């Protein structure tokens, strides 16, 4: 699935590029909040002081702070940064993960930019971590690019996902984690030289709506790409088109003998069921797979009895039912496709799934042992921006502890 890229960077160089991109838009004084510029001017007029900032997040996260630290050093090289958590460490809510010490007049305007680079990647990291831990046997592909607001956000999100993925591999050696990105520019964050991916629905439409034709055209035009992924939901014939494409790949073209692999990608629209499925058939499919009889018994098997008891209003239960048995890319959809491919002798064909694979959906997929080989997702992005809001408070002026009422906890030292 990898395309050519002659301008590939190392991961370290990609982080430096992120900082360069962040600073390229305008002078720092034009990008910061105006009250920080006013503060700088007042301090310069009345005498500079040495200050210590404490930086924290109000929610649990995974530290992904390297871009923020490099940004500080790029603007104020002499600033001292003390990290209490290394990247990949789980950080409890309201625990400061670093302090920044230096000239108040120089650091004042940095605060806005520092916080922009702190919360967002750290929340993306914990989301990616939870996803990888939930589906350790599946590889993940970063496909968030279209959901970002620009290259700065893309690079921050990818960095966070790469940190979360590495943390999951450290916690469980069997985790495959994130293996690449859909963009060349963010690929180095995952140790890749170029972006990965094969086709969007637009290419299938271009090929007269025939996924097999689109896959053949792709292979002919880009023969150096060894992993072909056919997007099989265009016409609502997930099973039929998966089998057609696999038959051509393995029996006609015999591309597996050339060292190539085939994946069929399920991206079924949430407004319909996949081919040959409805709600009742989906219950039967998942039930047979798990050897559990009955819709709510299956849900309890996935959720656990305690979670069922804590959800008398069936709010969580209904969400789980939708992922297990509902329309779109459900557990039943993945199981059914896997079974049909295996029965036809195409057990080497891989299943790639996409469409809303959030940490919660991954948890359900993992608990149901959904046989997915790769997940394409951008849903490690924070669900709301408010959960990414980081805070930096000055806790000492010329070495004298002083902080606003209610933030005294920042005066404590939190070593990980």
C-alpha positions in Angstrom: 0.0 0.0 0.0 3.0 2.3 0.1 3.5 5.0 -2.5 6.7 6.5 -3.6 8.2 9.4 -1.7 11.7 10.6 -2.5 11.6 13.2 0.3 11.2 11.0 3.3 12.2 12.2 6.7 13.2 10.5 9.9 10.8 10.6 12.8 13.1 13.1 14.6 13.2 15.3 11.5 9.4 15.1 11.2 9.0 16.5 14.7 11.3 19.4 13.9 9.3 20.1 10.8 6.1 20.2 13.0 7.8 22.9 15.0 8.9 24.8 11.9 5.4 24.6 10.5 3.9 25.9 13.7 6.2 29.0 13.7 6.0 29.7 10.0 2.6 31.3 9.9 3.5 34.6 11.7 5.7 36.1 14.4 5.0 34.7 17.9 3.6 38.0 19.0 0.9 37.7 16.4 0.0 34.1 17.3 -0.2 34.5 21.0 -3.1 35.8 23.1 -2.8 39.6 23.3 -2.8 39.6 27.1 0.5 37.7 27.1 2.0 40.3 24.8 0.7 43.0 27.2 2.2 41.1 30.1 5.6 41.0 28.3 5.6 44.7 27.8 4.7 45.4 31.5 7.4 43.1 32.7 10.0 44.6 30.4 9.1 48.1 31.7 9.2 47.2 35.4 11.9 44.6 35.6 12.1 41.0 34.5 11.8 38.0 36.9 12.7 34.3 36.7 9.5 32.3 36.7 8.5 28.6 36.8 5.4 27.4 34.8 3.6 24.2 35.7 1.7 22.6 32.8 -1.1 20.1 33.3 -4.3 18.6 31.8 -7.5 18.1 33.6 -8.1 14.6 32.3 -6.1 11.4 32.2 -3.8 11.2 29.2 -0.6 9.8 27.8 2.3 12.2 27.7 3.2 13.3 24.2 5.2 16.4 24.9 8.2 16.3 22.6 6.8 18.8 20.1 5.9 21.2 22.9 9.4 21.0 24.4 11.0 21.6 21.1 8.8 24.5 20.4 9.8 26.1 23.7 13.5 25.6 22.9 13.0 27.0 19.4 11.6 30.2 20.8 13.5 30.5 24.1 16.6 28.3 23.8 17.8 29.1 27.4 14.6 28.0 29.0 14.8 25.1 31.4 12.3 22.3 30.8 11.7 19.7 33.5 9.7 16.7 32.5 7.9 14.6 35.2 6.6 12.1 32.6 8.4 10.8 29.5 6.4 10.4 26.3 4.3 7.2 26.5 3.7 7.5 30.3 0.2 7.5 31.5 -0.5 10.8 33.3 -3.4 11.0 35.9 -5.8 13.9 35.7 -4.5 17.2 37.1 -1.0 16.0 37.5 1.6 18.4 36.1 3.7 16.8 33.5 6.3 19.4 33.1 7.7 22.7 34.4 9.2 25.5 32.3 11.6 27.9 34.0 13.1 31.1 32.6 12.6 34.8 31.9 9.0 35.9 32.3 9.4 38.5 29.6 10.6 35.9 27.1 8.2 33.0 28.2 5.0 35.0 28.5 4.1 35.0 24.8 5.1 31.3 24.5 2.2 30.1 26.7 -0.5 30.1 24.0 1.7 28.1 21.5 2.9 25.8 24.2 -0.6 24.8 25.3 -1.7 24.3 21.7 1.0 21.6 21.4 0.4 19.9 24.7 -3.2 18.7 25.2 -4.1 17.6 21.7 -1.4 15.1 21.1 -1.6 13.8 24.6 -5.3 13.0 24.3 -4.8 11.5 20.9 -2.1 9.3 22.4 -4.3 7.9 25.1 -7.1 7.2 22.6 -4.7 5.4 20.3 -3.3 3.4 23.2 -6.8 2.2 24.2 -7.5 1.2 20.6 -4.3 -0.8 20.2 -4.8 -2.5 23.5 -8.3 -3.5 22.6 -7.3 -5.0 19.3 -3.8 -6.3 19.7 -3.9 -8.6 16.7 -4.9 -5.8 14.3 -2.6 -3.3 12.6 -3.8 0.3 12.6 -3.5 2.9 9.8 -3.8 6.6 10.6 -6.5 7.9 8.4 -7.4 11.1 10.2 -6.0 13.5 7.7 -9.4 14.7 6.2 -10.7 15.4 9.7 -7.9 17.7 10.6 -7.8 21.5 10.2 -4.5 21.5 8.4 -1.0 20.1 8.4 -0.1 21.4 11.9 -3.0 19.4 13.4 -2.2 16.4 11.2 1.3 16.2 12.4 0.3 16.7 16.1 -2.4 14.0 15.9 0.0 11.6 14.1 2.6 12.2 16.7 0.1 11.5 19.5 -1.1 8.3 17.8 2.5 7.1 17.4 3.3 7.6 21.1 0.1 5.9 22.2 0.9 3.0 19.8 4.4 2.6 21.2 3.1 2.7 24.7 0.6 -0.1 23.9 3.4 -2.2 22.4 5.5 -1.7 25.6 2.5 -2.8 27.7 1.8 -5.8 25.6 4.4 -7.3 23.3 1.8 -8.8 21.1 0.3 -5.5 20.1 0.8 -4.7 16.4 -0.3 -1.1 16.8 -0.1 1.7 14.2 2.0 0.8 11.2 1.6 3.9 9.0 -0.4 6.9 7.9 -2.4 7.9 4.8 -0.1 10.9 4.4 3.5 11.1 3.3 4.2 14.0 5.7 3.0 12.1 8.8 4.3 8.7 7.8 7.7 9.2 9.5 5.9 9.5 12.9 5.2 5.8 12.5 8.7 4.9 11.2 7.5 4.7 7.6 9.0 6.3 4.5 5.7 7.1 2.8 2.0 7.1 3.2 0.0 4.0 2.7 -3.4 3.3 1.1 -4.9 2.1 -2.2 -8.3 3.4 -3.3 -11.2 5.7 -2.3 -14.7 5.1 -3.4 -14.1 7.7 -6.2 -11.7 5.3 -8.0 -14.3 2.5 -7.9 -16.8 4.9 -9.3 -14.3 5.9 -12.0 -14.0 2.2 -12.9 -17.8 2.0 -13.7 -18.6 1.1 -10.1 -16.7 -2.2 -10.5 -14.3 -2.8 -7.6 -12.5 -5.6 -9.4 -11.9 -3.4 -12.4 -10.6 -0.7 -10.1 -8.2 -3.1 -8.3 -6.9 -4.4 -11.7 -6.3 -0.8 -12.9 -4.6 0.0 -9.7 -2.3 -3.0 -9.9 -1.4 -2.3 -13.5 -0.7 1.4 -12.9 1.2 0.9 -9.6 2.8 -2.5 -9.8 5.4 -1.7 -7.1 2.7 -1.7 -4.4 2.6 -5.1 -2.9 -0.4 -4.9 -0.7 -3.7 -4.4 -2.6 -6.8 -3.4 -0.7 -10.1 -3.6 -2.6 -12.9 -1.3 -1.3 -15.8 -3.8 -1.6 -18.9 -1.9 -0.2 -19.5 0.5 -3.2 -22.4 -1.5 -4.6 -23.6 -3.0 -1.4 -22.1 -6.4 -2.4 -19.5 -6.9 0.2 -19.4 -10.7 0.0 -19.8 -11.0 -3.8 -17.2 -8.4 -4.6 -14.8 -9.7 -2.0 -15.0 -13.2 -3.5 -14.7 -11.9 -7.1 -11.6 -9.9 -6.3 -10.0 -12.7 -4.3 -10.7 -15.2 -7.1 -8.9 -12.9 -9.6 -6.1 -12.2 -7.2 -5.3 -15.7 -6.1 -6.6 -17.9 -9.0 -6.3 -15.8 -12.2 -3.5 -13.3 -11.7 -1.8 -15.4 -9.0 -0.4 -12.3 -7.5 0.3 -14.0 -4.2 3.0 -15.9 -5.9 4.6 -12.6 -6.7 4.8 -11.7 -3.0 1.7 -9.6 -3.0 -1.1 -9.6 -0.5 -4.8 -8.8 -0.8 -7.1 -7.1 1.6 -10.8 -6.4 1.3 -11.9 -3.2 3.0 -15.2 -2.9 4.7 -16.5 0.6 4.9 -20.2 -0.1 4.7 -22.5 2.9 5.1 -24.1 3.2 8.5 -27.5 3.5 6.9 -27.7 -0.1 5.6 -26.7 -3.6 6.5 -24.0 -5.4 4.6 -24.9 -7.9 2.0 -26.9 -11.0 3.2 -27.3 -9.5 6.7 -30.1 -8.0 8.7 -30.5 -7.5 12.5 -31.6 -11.0 13.3 -29.0 -12.6 11.0 -26.4 -10.5 12.6 -27.4 -11.8 16.1 -27.1 -15.4 14.8 -23.7 -14.7 13.2 -22.2 -13.2 16.3 -23.8 -15.7 18.6 -22.4 -18.7 16.6 -19.0 -17.0 16.5 -18.9 -16.6 20.3 -20.9 -19.7 21.1 -23.4 -17.7 23.0 -27.1 -17.9 22.5 -29.4 -14.8 22.7 -29.0 -11.1 21.9 -28.7 -9.9 25.5 -26.6 -12.8 26.5 -24.1 -11.9 23.8 -24.1 -8.3 24.9 -23.4 -9.4 28.5 -20.7 -11.7 27.3 -19.0 -8.7 25.6 -19.7 -6.1 28.3 -19.5 -8.2 31.4 -22.2 -8.6 34.0 -21.1 -5.7 36.2 -21.4 -3.2 33.3 -24.8 -4.6 32.5 -26.0 -4.0 36.1 -24.7 -0.5 36.1 -26.7 0.4 32.9 -30.4 0.0 33.8 -31.4 2.4 31.2 -29.7 0.4 28.5 -27.7 3.4 27.2 -24.4 1.5 27.0 -26.2 -1.8 26.1 -27.8 -0.2 23.0 -24.5 1.2 21.8 -22.9 -2.2 22.1 -25.8 -3.8 20.2 -25.3 -1.4 17.4 -21.7 -2.3 17.0 -22.3 -6.0 17.3 -25.5 -6.4 15.3 -26.3 -3.1 13.6 -25.9 -1.6 10.2 -22.6 -0.4 8.8 -19.2 -2.0 9.7 -20.5 -4.2 12.5 -18.9 -7.2 14.2 -21.3 -9.4 12.3 -20.3 -7.8 9.0 -16.6 -8.6 9.7 -17.3 -12.1 10.8 -19.6 -12.9 7.9 -17.0 -11.6 5.4 -14.2 -13.6 7.0 -16.3 -16.8 7.0 -17.3 -16.5 3.4 -13.7 -15.9 2.3 -12.5 -18.9 4.3 -15.2 -21.2 2.9 -14.1 -20.2 -0.6 -10.5 -21.0 0.1 -9.3 -17.4 0.4 -8.1 -17.6 4.0 -5.0 -15.6 3.1 -7.2 -12.6 2.1 -7.0 -10.0 4.9 -9.9 -7.9 6.2 -9.4 -4.2 6.5 -12.2 -2.3 8.4 -12.9 1.4 8.6 -15.8 3.7 9.6 -15.9 5.1 13.1 -13.4 2.9 14.9 -13.2 4.9 18.1 -11.7 3.6 21.3 -15.2 2.5 22.3 -15.9 0.6 19.1 -12.4 -1.0 19.2 -13.2 -2.2 22.8 -16.4 -3.9 21.6 -14.7 -5.4 18.5 -11.9 -6.8 20.7 -14.2 -8.2 23.3 -16.2 -10.0 20.5 -13.0 -11.3 18.9 -13.8 -9.7 15.5 -11.4 -11.2 12.9 -10.1 -7.9 11.5 -6.5 -7.7 10.2 -6.2 -3.9 9.9 -8.2 -0.9 11.0 -8.1 2.3 9.1 -9.2 5.1 11.5 -8.9 8.7 12.4 -11.1 8.3 15.5 -8.2 8.5 17.9 -8.8 12.2 17.5 -10.2 13.8 20.7 -14.0 13.5 20.7 -14.3 17.1 21.9 -11.7 19.9 21.9 -12.6 20.8 25.5 -10.9 17.6 26.7 -7.6 18.7 25.2 -7.5 22.1 27.1 -4.1 22.2 28.8 -3.2 24.8 31.4 0.0 26.5 32.3 0.2 28.4 35.6 3.2 30.3 37.0 4.0 28.7 40.4 7.1 30.6 41.4 8.5 34.1 40.9 12.3 34.4 41.5 12.1 31.2 43.4 9.3 32.3 45.7 6.2 29.9 45.5 3.1 31.9 44.5 0.1 30.5 42.7 -3.6 31.4 42.4 -6.0 30.0 45.0 -7.1 26.5 44.1 -4.0 25.5 42.2 -1.8 24.8 45.3 -1.5 21.2 44.1 0.8 22.4 41.4 3.4 23.3 44.0 3.9 19.5 44.7 6.5 17.7 42.8 5.1 14.7 40.9 7.8 12.3 39.8 6.6 9.5 37.6 
